[in-house]
Amino acid sequence: MPDSIVQTPQEADLARLMVKTLNLELTADTIDPLAPLFGDGLGLDSIDILELALAISQTYGVQLRADHKDNEAIFLSLRNLNDHVQRNRPA
């Protein structure tokens, strides 16, 4: 299991996509993989998630639907989001 503080290479790629897509005022390498994406973590909102979902779809070919029953868990943290993306990437 990866260290909770250190990003895996795939998490780092996704973090860079997040920073670029959402124009975040931080660097990708400072995003704690276990920090919440909403609220006290990165402070993302529903519009940010929609923009991020579109960027993930275009970059990784993974469709993230607004009505997915597991969205709360998927978007809980960078690590959860990356795990979902990696499991669902087209071959």
HELIX and SHEET records of a PDB file:
HELIX    1   1 PRO A    9  LEU A   22  1                                  14    
HELIX    2   2 ALA A   28  THR A   30  5                                   3    
HELIX    3   3 SER A   46  TYR A   60  1                                  15    
HELIX    4   4 ASN A   71  ILE A   74  1                                   4    
HELIX    5   5 LEU A   78  ASN A   88  1                                  11    
END                                                                             
